[in-house]
């Protein structure tokens, strides 16, 4: 009996010691987090997000977790999303459902956001098209998302090669992602660093990502000690050679072709961009699909609001925008929406290129694809498409010019966040 009581006392003292140790660790970690200025929720500590698209899309804690390697497209985002029949985000195809005019949208993350991320719920663009336009011979218009974060040419053409038979028209919305290659004098065909980060991901980084995702889903993520440990681990990984560095990429053809330093190479990239759009148009013609090209909105030239000045941490250079406008001037039909918000006084951008997803009046988050920027762009593009003779879009008799009709869905979605 005495031995049993003695054992119980020892266990109780051990438990008390462990509790005291945990309290000391928690208090110490809290102080350190306060001092270094990162006393934030776990997901904010590990993600350090400055990209609106990555900050509110998907179900993962880390932006790096969003992407998976793809045999033809280099990479896609699918691990953290609900995906459709093609393994892509956005609306379902519903191949067996007749009467749907399917518009495939290609481009980067702005196009992906604009096209919509929900399987069953339309984004503002699709809703506006169905409210205000009729596709001749069809009962419904649907946007099929062939776009993804960090995609650039030739990924748009590859997507059309893979899935062109699934759609009835092609909308190209792009222009920003190409600036990395044009401005930095990198061969135009080199994919985004996302690919190299995935392809060169070492076991330490992979383990860190898996652990972070597991912790983020549990209550242990509230622990200050856990948050500090995750921050220290993340900072340590940042000191290692970057897996996204083109020159560290082993066994890839781009290692030898990545860096160019002559000014005439920029002209070569501009020529390559023009050819990429021409190729995309020819692919559309080969699939007998009407196509339209839209140069996406840029913050350049806009009088930034105080909030935008904080979050628009850099811009594509005016030189790049000039070159991109030149590229789009050589393709038809094309809509230059780069200066669409140049005279807009309210907050439009939530980072260097994506639309702000926080409602200015209520302060609540708005679903991507339903932001004020998305809704204004939707009206602008829809009107342009209806003017194209080979697009079977006709305006409905009922007026859709008033804000209430165009943006009705936003009023219902304003209190939701994804």
C-alpha positions in Angstrom: 0.0 0.0 0.0 2.8 2.4 1.0 4.6 1.6 -2.3 1.5 2.4 -4.3 1.0 5.7 -2.5 4.7 6.5 -3.0 4.3 5.8 -6.8 1.2 8.0 -6.9 3.0 10.9 -5.2 5.9 10.6 -7.6 3.5 10.6 -10.6 1.7 13.6 -9.1 5.0 15.5 -8.6 6.1 14.6 -12.1 2.7 15.9 -13.5 3.0 19.1 -11.5 6.6 19.6 -12.8 5.4 19.1 -16.4 2.5 21.5 -15.9 4.9 24.1 -14.5 7.4 23.5 -17.3 4.6 23.9 -19.9 3.4 27.1 -18.3 7.0 28.5 -18.3 7.4 27.6 -21.9 4.1 29.1 -22.9 4.9 32.3 -20.9 8.4 32.6 -22.4 7.1 31.9 -25.9 4.4 34.5 -25.6 7.0 37.1 -24.5 9.3 36.2 -27.4 6.5 36.3 -29.9 5.5 39.8 -28.6 9.1 41.0 -28.8 9.7 39.9 -32.3 6.2 41.1 -33.4 4.6 37.9 -34.5 2.1 37.2 -31.8 -0.5 36.2 -34.4 -2.8 33.3 -35.1 -0.9 30.1 -36.1 -1.9 30.3 -39.8 -0.8 33.9 -40.1 2.6 33.1 -38.6 3.4 30.3 -40.9 1.9 31.7 -44.1 3.2 35.3 -44.0 0.7 35.9 -46.8 0.8 39.1 -48.9 -1.2 37.6 -51.7 -4.9 38.0 -51.5 -5.6 35.0 -53.8 -3.5 32.6 -51.7 -4.7 34.1 -48.4 -8.3 33.2 -48.8 -8.5 30.3 -51.3 -8.2 26.7 -50.4 -8.3 25.0 -47.0 -4.6 24.8 -46.3 -2.5 26.8 -43.9 0.5 27.3 -46.2 0.4 28.7 -49.8 3.0 26.0 -50.7 0.4 23.3 -49.9 -2.0 24.5 -52.6 0.1 23.2 -55.5 0.8 19.8 -57.0 2.9 18.8 -59.9 1.1 18.2 -63.2 2.5 16.1 -66.0 1.7 18.7 -68.7 0.9 21.9 -66.9 3.9 21.9 -64.6 1.7 22.5 -61.5 -1.9 22.9 -60.5 -3.7 23.8 -57.2 -5.8 20.9 -56.1 -4.7 19.6 -52.7 -6.6 22.3 -50.8 -9.6 22.7 -53.0 -12.8 20.9 -54.0 -12.2 20.1 -57.7 -14.4 19.3 -60.6 -14.4 16.4 -63.2 -11.1 17.7 -64.7 -9.3 18.1 -61.3 -9.6 21.8 -61.5 -11.3 24.4 -59.3 -14.4 26.2 -60.2 -17.7 25.1 -61.8 -18.6 21.5 -62.7 -18.8 20.7 -66.4 -21.9 18.5 -66.1 -21.1 17.0 -69.6 -24.5 15.2 -69.7 -26.5 18.3 -69.1 -27.6 19.8 -72.4 -28.2 23.5 -73.1 -25.0 24.9 -71.4 -22.8 27.4 -73.2 -19.4 26.8 -71.6 -16.8 29.5 -71.6 -13.3 28.3 -70.7 -11.3 31.0 -69.0 -7.5 30.8 -69.2 -4.8 32.8 -67.4 -3.3 33.1 -63.9 -4.7 33.6 -60.4 -6.7 36.8 -61.4 -8.5 34.8 -64.1 -9.0 31.9 -61.7 -10.6 34.2 -59.1 -12.7 36.0 -61.7 -13.9 32.7 -63.1 -15.0 31.4 -59.7 -13.8 28.8 -57.2 -17.0 27.1 -56.3 -18.3 23.9 -57.8 -22.0 24.7 -57.6 -22.2 28.5 -57.0 -21.5 30.9 -59.9 -19.1 33.8 -59.5 -20.2 37.4 -60.3 -19.2 37.1 -64.0 -21.2 34.0 -64.7 -24.2 35.4 -62.8 -24.1 38.7 -64.7 -23.9 36.9 -68.1 -27.0 34.8 -67.2 -28.9 37.7 -65.9 -28.2 40.1 -68.7 -27.3 38.0 -71.8 -28.6 35.0 -73.7 -26.3 32.6 -75.6 -28.2 31.8 -78.8 -29.3 28.2 -78.8 -28.5 27.6 -75.2 -30.4 27.8 -71.9 -27.5 28.7 -69.6 -24.0 30.2 -69.6 -21.3 28.7 -67.5 -17.7 29.6 -66.8 -15.3 26.7 -66.8 -12.0 27.6 -65.0 -8.9 26.6 -67.0 -6.8 29.2 -65.0 -4.6 28.8 -62.0 -2.2 30.7 -59.7 1.2 31.7 -61.3 0.2 30.2 -64.7 1.7 31.9 -67.8 2.3 31.0 -71.3 2.5 28.3 -72.6 0.2 26.9 -69.8 -2.8 28.6 -71.4 -2.3 26.8 -74.7 -1.6 23.5 -73.0 -4.9 23.8 -71.0 -6.7 24.4 -74.3 -5.0 21.4 -75.9 -6.1 19.2 -73.0 -9.7 20.4 -72.6 -10.7 22.5 -75.6 -13.2 19.9 -76.6 -15.1 20.5 -73.3 -16.0 24.1 -74.0 -17.8 26.4 -76.5 -15.7 29.6 -76.3 -12.4 30.8 -74.9 -11.8 33.9 -72.7 -8.1 34.9 -72.1 -7.6 37.1 -69.1 -3.9 37.8 -68.3 -0.9 40.1 -68.6 0.7 40.3 -65.1 2.5 37.0 -64.7 4.4 37.5 -67.9 6.1 40.6 -66.4 8.5 38.4 -64.4 10.1 37.1 -67.6 9.8 40.3 -69.6 11.2 42.5 -66.9 13.9 40.2 -65.5 15.1 39.1 -68.9 14.3 35.5 -68.3 13.5 33.2 -71.2 9.8 33.6 -71.9 9.1 29.8 -71.7 10.5 29.4 -68.2 7.7 28.4 -65.8 7.0 30.2 -62.5 9.2 29.5 -59.6 6.3 27.6 -58.1 7.3 24.7 -60.4 10.9 24.6 -59.2 9.8 24.9 -55.6 7.7 21.8 -56.1 10.2 19.8 -58.2 13.1 20.5 -55.9 11.3 20.3 -52.6 13.5 18.5 -50.1 12.4 16.1 -47.4 12.9 18.7 -44.6 10.6 21.2 -46.3 8.1 18.4 -47.2 8.0 17.3 -43.5 7.6 20.9 -42.3 4.6 21.4 -44.7 2.9 18.2 -43.6 3.4 19.0 -39.9 2.1 22.5 -40.3 -1.0 21.4 -42.1 -1.7 18.8 -39.4 -1.1 21.3 -36.5 -3.3 23.9 -38.2 -6.3 21.6 -38.0 -5.9 20.9 -34.3 -6.3 22.9 -31.1 -2.6 22.6 -30.4 -2.2 25.5 -32.9 -3.3 27.9 -30.1 -0.1 27.1 -28.1 2.4 29.9 -28.0 5.2 27.4 -27.8 4.0 25.6 -31.0 3.6 28.9 -32.8 7.2 30.0 -31.8 8.6 26.6 -32.9 6.8 26.8 -36.2 8.1 30.4 -36.8 11.7 29.3 -35.9 11.5 26.3 -38.2 10.2 28.4 -41.0 12.9 31.1 -40.6 15.5 28.3 -40.6 14.2 26.9 -43.8 14.4 30.4 -45.4 18.2 30.4 -44.8 18.6 27.2 -46.8 19.3 27.4 -50.6 16.1 28.3 -52.3 14.4 25.4 -54.1 12.7 28.0 -56.3 16.0 29.3 -57.6 16.3 28.5 -61.3 20.0 28.0 -61.0 19.6 25.4 -58.3 17.2 23.4 -60.4 18.9 20.1 -61.2 18.0 17.9 -64.2 15.8 20.5 -65.9 16.4 22.0 -69.3 15.7 25.5 -68.0 18.8 25.5 -65.9 20.9 26.4 -68.9 18.3 28.7 -70.5 17.1 30.6 -67.6 19.2 33.7 -67.3 19.7 36.2 -70.1 21.3 39.6 -69.7 21.2 41.3 -73.1 18.7 44.0 -73.9 17.8 42.4 -77.2 16.5 39.4 -75.2 13.6 41.6 -74.0 12.6 42.2 -77.5 12.8 38.4 -78.1 10.5 37.9 -75.2 8.0 40.4 -76.5 8.1 38.6 -79.8 7.6 35.3 -78.0 4.6 36.8 -76.1 3.0 37.9 -79.4 3.5 34.5 -80.8 2.0 32.8 -77.7 -1.2 34.8 -78.1 -1.2 34.0 -81.8 -0.8 30.3 -81.1 -3.6 30.4 -78.6 -5.9 32.0 -81.2 -5.0 29.4 -83.8 -5.7 26.6 -81.3 -9.1 28.2 -80.6 -9.8 28.3 -84.3 -8.7 24.7 -84.7 -11.3 23.8 -82.0 -13.9 26.0 -83.8 -14.2 28.2 -80.7 -14.7 31.9 -80.6 -12.0 33.6 -78.5 -11.4 37.0 -76.9 -8.3 38.4 -75.2 -8.5 40.7 -72.2 -5.5 42.5 -70.6 -6.2 42.4 -66.9 -6.5 45.5 -64.7 -3.3 46.9 -63.1 -2.9 49.3 -60.2 -0.4 51.4 -62.2 -1.7 54.9 -62.6 -4.4 54.6 -60.0 -4.5 57.0 -57.1 -4.0 54.4 -54.4 -6.1 54.6 -51.2 -4.2 54.5 -47.8 -5.0 50.8 -47.6 -3.8 50.1 -51.1 -0.5 52.0 -50.4 0.1 49.4 -47.6 -0.7 46.3 -49.5 0.4 47.1 -53.1 4.0 46.5 -52.1 5.3 46.5 -55.7 3.9 47.0 -59.2 4.8 45.6 -62.6 6.9 48.3 -64.1 5.4 50.9 -66.4 7.8 49.6 -69.1 6.3 46.1 -68.8 2.8 47.5 -69.0 3.7 49.4 -72.1 5.2 46.2 -73.7 2.2 44.2 -72.7 -0.2 46.7 -74.2 1.8 46.6 -77.4 1.5 42.8 -77.4 -2.3 42.9 -77.0 -2.6 45.6 -79.7 -1.4 43.0 -82.2 -4.2 40.4 -81.5 -7.9 40.5 -82.1 -10.4 40.7 -80.6 -8.7 42.3 -77.6 -9.9 44.4 -74.7 -7.4 46.5 -72.8 -8.8 46.7 -69.2 -5.4 47.6 -67.7 -6.5 51.1 -66.7 -10.1 50.1 -65.9 -9.7 51.4 -62.3 -7.3 54.3 -62.9 -9.9 56.9 -61.8 -11.6 54.7 -59.2 -11.4 56.4 -55.7 -12.3 53.4 -53.5 -10.1 50.5 -52.7 -9.8 48.0 -55.5 -6.6 46.1 -55.0 -5.7 44.0 -52.0 -2.1 43.3 -53.1 0.0 44.1 -56.2 -2.6 42.6 -58.6 -5.5 40.8 -57.0 -8.8 42.5 -56.1 -9.4 43.4 -52.4 -11.8 40.9 -50.9 -13.0 43.0 -48.0 -16.2 45.0 -48.3 -15.4 48.7 -47.7 -18.7 49.4 -46.0 -19.1 46.4 -43.7 -15.5 45.4 -43.3 -16.5 41.8 -43.9 -14.7 39.4 -46.3 -16.3 38.8 -49.7 -15.9 35.6 -51.6 -13.3 35.8 -54.4 -15.0 36.2 -57.7 -17.6 38.5 -56.0 -15.4 41.4 -55.0 -16.3 44.9 -56.2 -13.4 44.7 -58.7 -14.7 41.3 -60.0 -18.2 42.7 -60.5 -17.1 45.8 -62.4 -14.8 43.8 -64.6 -17.6 41.3 -65.2 -19.8 44.0 -66.6 -17.0 45.4 -68.7 -16.0 42.1 -70.3 -19.6 40.9 -70.8 -20.4 44.0 -72.8 -17.2 43.5 -74.9 -18.0 39.9 -75.6 -21.6 40.7 -76.7 -20.1 43.1 -79.3 -18.1 40.3 -81.0 -19.8 38.9 -84.1 -18.7 35.3 -83.5 -19.8 35.2 -79.9 -23.5 34.1 -79.7 -24.3 36.5 -76.9 -27.3 38.8 -77.1 -28.4 41.3 -74.4 -31.7 40.4 -72.8 -34.6 42.9 -73.1 -34.7 43.6 -69.4 -32.3 46.4 -68.4 -29.2 45.2 -66.6 -27.5 48.6 -66.4 -28.4 49.4 -62.8 -26.2 48.4 -59.9 -28.9 46.5 -58.1 -29.5 44.1 -61.0 -25.8 43.6 -61.7 -24.6 43.2 -58.2 -27.5 41.5 -56.5 -25.6 38.3 -55.8 -22.9 40.3 -53.9 -25.5 41.5 -51.4 -26.3 37.9 -50.5 -22.7 36.9 -50.4 -21.1 39.9 -48.6 -21.3 38.3 -45.2 -19.7 35.0 -46.3 -16.0 34.3 -46.5 -14.2 31.4 -48.0 
